[in-house]
Amino acid sequence: MSALSTSAVIGVIGAGAMGAGIAQVAAQAGHSVILHDNQPGAAKTGIDNIRRQLEKRVAKGKMIQGDVDNIIARLQPAGAIDALADSHLVIEAIVENLEIKRQVFAQLEALCSPDTLLASNTSSLSITSIAANLERPEHMAGLHFFNPAPVMKLVEVVSGLATTTDVAETLYDTAVAWGKVAVHASSTPGFIVNRVARPFYAEGLRLLQEGASDAATIDALLRQAGGFRMGPFELMDLIGHDVNYAVTRSVFDAYYGDTRFEPSLVQQALVEAGRLGRKSGKGFFDYAESAAKPQPTFAEPANMELPALVVQGANSTLAPLLERAQEAGLNVVYRESLQQDGSPRLYLGDLALALSDGRCAAERAVNEGLDALVLFDLCLDYRNASAIALAASHTASPEVRQLATAFFQHMGMDVAWLTDTPGLVVLRTVAMLANEAADAVLQGVCSAQDGDLAMQAGVNYPRGPLAWADSLGLPFVHRTLTHLQQSYGEERYRSSFLLRRNALSEESFHE
Ligand code: NAD
């Protein structure tokens, strides 16, 4: 199957934020679009808004007026649903209510030709369930755009139980022809993005609740060390806590209370208090004009003389950090022997430094018989990261902590000290994102490739979680999760069987 030709008429039902955006995308791709809303005048208002948005682009020199006029000429408002009768594809973007959506699709099915493709933009409802009472459920699929639809690249093509491969392929190819990044997903709660992204918020909330650090510092670490565009707290404030909390709750309930998706009492409290984020003026942060911008808590400069850095066993993850140390003028000395567990360790005099592996520093110091141990966090790219999280064992003296601070500061990194917390910030978040993506692949929700693509194009992750796990080595990610599970005694951190099997069989998610 291939994409619908531009002569195909596209019907869009619901002229709100999403429907108008989708109508714009289809019209920009060259289709005639009929936009229907059951509120009188709403479809016309939707098209007027599209014109205004496009004319802003003309004013900025990014578009010419002739193109805007052509796009607007292809958009036709309709007050009655009957106007959608000749559509080749109808995309529904009305209120998120199962019964109402079912009624609308039944109406459309009666109205349109038997060949018309039907698609829903639902974020949280089951496509299988919306299609259940249709005569031709095989013609129905999800076409999940992200907000704002003209800007966000990703479209999840969601197959319900009855959706045929041909229908899914046509919608996929059509989305690609419209300039989108399309991925296939099966209709399961949260599809790909809203499921796999849950740990990004959940681990941040857990770290805050457990007093590992404050919200601004955790955000800064995920940006500056993790390479994410935004940290979880500023992102939740932007999305709105009512919306984000509702999505978490719906995924948690849909998976029968799986603790991996457990909502946070910290976020619930914000919702109860009406602190919904930017839109209410206050969430984790204060958005009043007079309010100070949230500042991360980084260590004061610790100018100290640094001894040689002795490296016991290096691996590919740490190689860029060691190169950076060398370039910063440190004397780096390599020793061949590895630790018994195969993990590399760095020494500055008596201070041992190691990458977190999901255990807290106290546990490792006791198990490994170390007087002074400082754990450091994962970075997306150790050569360019501008901040890093550290945690020290209870046995580490203030002088030793100063030495660790000085080491990372010497390489130009800001240092954030956490309380001694398993998995620190970036490692724990990335391990849980990869774990969720692995489970989605295991359960046939998506391919590894589409899972990664969805997270990069849908929520701007700097690297697909599975490709990231591959690069760290799956045995390490599996070990990290197992340590987190042991540290907390919680099912929540259990490793996906697929991650475990791939780790054991030395397979990666990507070739
Ligand atoms: P919205 O409230 O902005 O718009 C919904 C529009 O549908 C309104 O104009 C309303 O008048 C119209 N409508 C309601 N019932 C109708 C009916 N029976 N017939 C015709 N028109 C009807 O909502 P939205 O944010 O655009 O969301 C629409 C859909 O898209 C929902 O299913 C939502 O879950 C999904 N979605 C939303 C987002 C988002 O970020 N807002 C992102 C992806 C998907």
Residues whose N, C-alpha, C, O or C-beta is under 5 A from the ligand:
A	BS01	NAD	I13 G14 A15 G16 A17 M18 G19 H36 D37 N38 Q39 A42 A93 I94 V95 E96 N121 T122 S123 F145 F146 N147
